[in-house]
Each structure stands twice: as structure tokens, then as C-alpha cells.
């Protein structure tokens, strides 16, 4: 399973093609809608979320509510494009360019992208580097979630820290409804109130806030990934997928960096066996992965998001045309997008896991894959 996305922040639409899905997977646009709605939610978002109401349209690969085995094409319209159609017109002759960006914004891809591709109008970088692209990834993640649900896999994503405030109440699966209803997608109401106060204070001073999100996945079989080559290790693939999300600057699995501070006796998970159950662990400090392979325990991944780089009190920069000092440009901005980042991180994790399932079990149809997973689970009990 693989996918590509295309489209710009203020272009007509975002596009994605998903290749390698099995035939027979139940899939409708209503399966994608809750994911896109969650991505647009969260306290502290900016005006762009009031303009767009994301909806993914299925344009190929699905017929009568089920995948056919052909590539699936999804399209998400950018409603704001109507205000940018002349600016984003691909036809020649649009000179001088309107809304040209020449003052590189610190913390964005503007300067590095301009240097790499030779652009002096940095909007040619901004439009594709924008986190708006993640709407397409979340739509793909929703498809992956649909496939994994058919195989008994469930996920949850929530905020564990924001603006220096960390939750005091750990996540429990029975809290998932609370997370979904929370304005900050967090399981701890008391910490949430302090986070909201921190967001309001940051907004008042023209600043932005980062934080940490955690994703849990349960129901995974042992044996996804491999130890035999570096690029087949699932922990490495998951870390790369998570780090590809805009503004993510760190990834932890299980204990993560805390494992470096503990003795080995407090890091590794003892192994047990029971008749009818097979092998299992009573602790999960490894976060569901050992040697690049899933253990069958819950997958636990955390991602650290830096504060959004667009500030209402802009940092100093330099104009790439005049070379004169300037203040960084201010496009519409959120105070924080940590809750939304959790949705994107969850989507990227599920995409990676869905690909790992298809690699291990193969099959052209959903029914074939289900049968192979069930047979494998029976074999594990007897191992």
C-alpha cells in the first residue's frame, strides 16, 4: 500500500491516490468525514478552519460502497481558493505576481526551500509546505483505519502536554469518548482548563504554543515489521512517518527517552506464557515494539510538536530579493495546533501499520487477508 498527495494550500483542491488496497473493503465518504472534522477541531485554531469544511470525495477505486482493488482517488476541495484563483493561476503572464512572499519566515520551509529550488517568490514554497497538505494524509489515514478495524485494530490519539502543562490523569480506553468530546482532545479535564488558560495568554501576547501528543493502537498481531534489514524495522518506519508531519521535532516509543535514565531491570518487559493465550507481557515499557517488530502489546508513540512558526509579533528576517532586514510575513495562523497534530500523527501511524499488515499477509481481497490473519493468530497460540 502506498499513497501520494498533491495540491497547494490555496490551490483548487488537495488530491491523493492510494494504491494497493484490497478489493472488498467497505468504504464510503462518511467513513472519512469524522477524521477530517477532528483535524479541523481543537481550541486555539485560526480563521482558516472557519473558512474550510473539509470533505473528501471518492473519485475512483470504489463502487457500490466497496473497494475494487483499483487505485482509490480522494479529492478535498479548498473553498478558500475562490479568493486566490488569480494569485494561484497556473497560466503564464501573471506578472507582477500578487501576494508574492519575499521575506522568509523563520521556522518555516521558506528560505531553505527557496534556496533549494531557486525561488525568489517564496509563496512557491509556502503553498506546498503548508500543513494544509495534512488534510489529504488524514483522509488516507481514515481509509487505513477502516481497513485495520476489519482486522480488529483500534487506535486513540490525545494531547498529553500543551504549553508546558502536562496531564496528571493517564489515558484509559474507557476515556476515549471524553477525548473525542474535549476541546483539546485530552483525557484530563483539570489539566485541560490550565491548557486553555495558557492558550488564551499566548494569544493575548501574539505568541504560539507547542506540546506533546500520544497515540495508542491495540489489537495488533505480533510480528509486523522485521529485524533483518534496517529499512524493514517497523519502529524506524513509524518514526519516519511521524517525523514527516509538519512541526514534529521528536518521537518516543514506549518509555522513550525515560528508558535512558532507568536501569535495565526497570526498562525491559518480562515474558510470560499461559495455556490458550500463548506468550504475553504484564508490562509494556517497550511500547509494543521489540527489535523492529510488534510484540502484540499496545503500540504507544508520543510526538513533540514545536510552537507554530507564524507569530502575530513576527521575528526579524531578511528579504531574499532586496537583502534588507524585514519583519516576517503573517499569514493566518493558529495559536496552537497540537490537538490537530495528534489526528495527523495518528493517521500516519495507521497508514504505516496498514501497509505492514498488507506486506505480511498479502491477499487481493479483504476476505483473504482476514482469513490469513485469523490463521496466524491461531498459530501464535500454539507456538
N, C-alpha and C positions, 0 to 999 in steps of 0.2 A: 504494500500500500504506500502510495506517495501522493504528494499534492504540490501544486504551485499556486501562488496568488499573483494578481496583477491589479493595477489601479492606483490612483493618486488620491490624496486627502480631499481635494476639491474637484476631482475629475467626475465624470458621469456616474461611475459605479466602481465597486470592488468586485473582482472576479476570482473564482478558484475552480480548478479542475482536480478531482480526486480520482486516481487510477488504482485499480487493484481490489476494489470492494467485491465481495462475493455476491452472486445473484441470490435473490430471495430475502434480502434484509428489508423488513418493514420500515418505510421511511416516508414522511410527509413534511411539508413546510412547518406544520405545527410542532414537530419534534425539535426544530431549530429555534423557534421563536423565544422560548423561555431563556435559552442561553444568551441570545443577543440582548434580550431585555436586561438580564443580570449584568452583562458587561457595561451597559449604559447607566447602571444604578450606582448607588453609593453616595453618602454625604460628602460634599466638597467638590462635586463635579462642576464644570463650566457650562457656558451657554451652548456649545456645540451639541450637548446632549439634549437640549430643549429643541433644537432645530431638527435633528435626525430622529427618526423612529425606525430603527433597523429591522428589516425583514428580508430574509434570504429567499430568493425564488429559485426553484429547481428547474433547470433548463435542459438537462439531458440525463440519461442513465437510470431514470426511474419511470416506471409505467404501472398504472393501477395500484400505486402505493407500495411498490416493491422494486428494489434494485434489479437491474437486468444483467449485471456483470460488465456493462459498458462504463466508460468514464462518466462520473457524475459532475455536472457543471452547476455551480451556485453563483447567483448574481445578487449583490446588495446595492441598491440604488443610493447615491449620495444626493439627498434632497437639496443640500446647500449649493449644489452645482449650478442651479439656475442663476445664482448671484455671481458665478465665476465663469460662466460659459465663454465669455470673450477672453478672459485672462488665461484660461486653460485651453483655448482653441489650438488644436494641433496643426492647423493650416499655416503656411508661411505668410509673412507680411505683417505680423502682429508686433510692429516696432514703432516707437519705443515701447518696450514691454510695460504693461500696467502691473502694479503690485510687485515690482521687482524687489528682491531682497539682496542687499549687498553688505549689510552689517551682520557679520556672522554672530550667531547667538551662542554664548558659552554653554557647554553642556549638551549641545545638540550635534547632529552629524554635519551641520552646515559647512564649517571650514574644512574638515577632513574630507568630506565628500566633494566639495568644490575643488580642492587641490587634486584629488584622485582623478576626477573626470574633466577637469578644466573649465568648470562652470564659473562665470562671474555673477550671474543671476542665481543666487543660492536657493531660490524657490525650486529650481530643477532638482535640488537635493531634498529640501524640506518636504515636498509633496509626497515623495515615496517613503522617506524615512519616518514620516509621521506615524504615531501609534494608531491612527485611524485604520491602518492596514490590519490591525489585530482583529477587527470585526470579521474579516474573512477567515482568519485562523479559528476564531471561536465557532463559526459555522461548521468548519471541518471537525472541530472538537466535539460538537454536538452529534455529528454523524458517527464519530468514533465511539462516543458514549452509548449511542443506540446499539452499535454492534456489540460492545462489551457487556451491555445489560443483557443481551441474549445469551451471554456466556456466564452469567452470574456475577458480574463485576459491578461494584458501586463505588462512587467517589464523593468526596466532600472537600470544599475549599473554604477557608475562613481567615480572617485577619487575627494575628497573634500580637502584633505591636504596630503602633502608629504614632508618629511624632514624639517618640520617647516614652509613650505609655504602653505597658505590656499587660496582657490579660493575666488575671490571677486564677481564673477558673478554667481548667483544661477542657478541651473538646471531648464530648461523648457523642456517640452516634445518635442517641435519642435527642440531642440538641440540634440536629440538622434543621428542623423546622424553625427553630429560633434563629439560626444563622440566616436562613432564607428570608426571614421577615425583618432582620436587623438592617438599619440604615448604613451600617458599616460592615455587614457580613461577619459579625463576631459573636461568639457564644457567651460572652461575659458582659451583662448589662451595665454593671458598675464601671468597669474599665471603659466601656463604650461612651458613657457620659463624659469621662475625662478626655477621651479622644476627640469628641465633638467640640469640647471647650478649647482644645489645642488647635483644632482646625479653624475655629472662629477667630482665635487670637492671631494665627498666621495670616488669615485673610485680611484682618484689620491692618497688619503691618506690611502687606504686599509680599508675603513670603509663601513658601510651599513646604510640604512635609512628605517624608517617605515612611517606610515601615516594612514589616515582615508578614508574609502570608504563608500558610501551611496547607498542604494538600495531603489527604489520606485516601488510599484506594484499598478496598477489601474484596475478597473473593478471588484473588489471583491464584493461579496454579503455581507450584514450584517449577522452576526450570525454564522460565523465559529469559532470553539473553544467553550468553556463553562466556566461558573463561578462556577460550582457545585463541582469540585474537583481540587486540586492543579495541578495534572498532566494532566488535560484537558485544562488548561488555555493556550491559543494559544501564548500569549506573552512569557510565560515560555518555551514553546516548541521551539519557534523561537530563543530565546536567547540561548538555549542549542545547537541547530543546528548550529548557527553562531559561538559560542564559541568552537565548535568541530573542526573548521578549524585551521590548524597549524598556530601559531604565533599570533592569535587573542587574545587580552588581555582585551577587553572591548566592550560592546554593549549598544547602546542607541536606544530607540524607541520614535519617535516624538521629543519633546523638550529635552528628556533625562535628563542629569544632570542639564541643564539650568533651568528645572522646579523647582529644589530645591532652586533656587535663586530668584524666582519671587513670587509675591503674587498670591493667588488663582484666583483672577479676571483676571489675565494675563496668566493663565495656562489652564483653562478648556474651552471647546468649547460649546458655546450656541447652543441650538437646535431650528430648525425652521421646518415649515410644509407648503407645497403647494399642492393644488389640482392637481392630476395627477402625482405628483412627490413623494409625501409622505414626510417622515422626512429626514432632512439633516442638515449639519453644514456649516457655512460660513468660519470657521477657522478649522485648523486640527493640533492643538498643541499636541494632543494625539497620532498623527501618525497612525491613523486608527484602534486603539485598545482601548477598554474600558472594564474593568472587565474581561480581558482574552478573549474577543470576538471582532471580526471585526465589525466596525461601517458602512462599506460601503464607507468610505473615503479612500484616498490613504494610503497604508501602507508605512511608512517611517522608515527605520532602518539604523543606522550607526554602523560601526565596526572599532575598532582601532587595527592596526597591529604593533607589535613591529619590530624593525630592525632585519633582518636576522642574525642568531646567528653565522654562519660561516664567520669568518673575515680573510682577507688576511694578517693581522697582528694579529696573534692568541693571545688569552688571556692565562694566565698561567693556568695549570691544574695539575692533578696527574695521573700517570699511575696506573690502577687498579691491575696490576699484580706485578710490582716492587715496587709500592708505592712511586716512585721517582717523583720529580717535572718534568713537561714536558710542551711543548707548544701544544695547541690543534691542532688536525689534520685539514687539509684543503682539503675537497672535493671541487669539482667545486661549485661555488657559484654565486648568483646574487648580485648586489649592492642593488637592491630593487625588490620586487615582489608585491608591493601594487596594481598595476593595475590588475595583475593576481588574487590576493586575492579577488578583487571585483567580478570577474567572479565566483569564488568558493563560496563566500558568497551568491551571487545571486542564484546560483544553489541550495544551501542548503535551502534557503528561499522558493524557488519554490517547492522543494521536500516536505517540510513541509506543504505548502499550498495545494498541490495536494492531499496529504494524508487527510487533513482536509475536502476537498471537497468530497472525496470518503466516508469518515466517515459520513458526514452529509446527502449526497444524495444517497449513495449506488448505486446499479444497476450493472448488469453483462455486459451491453453493453454501448457504448458511447451514443447511441441514448436514452436509458433510462435516463441516467444522464442529458443529455441536456434537455429533457422534464421536469424533476423534477426541475432543476434549473430555467427554464422558468416559471413554475407554481409558484414556490416560489417567484420569482421576482414580479409576478402579485399580489400575496397575500400581499406582503410588501407595494405595492402602496395603497391597500385598507385597510391596518392596521390602 
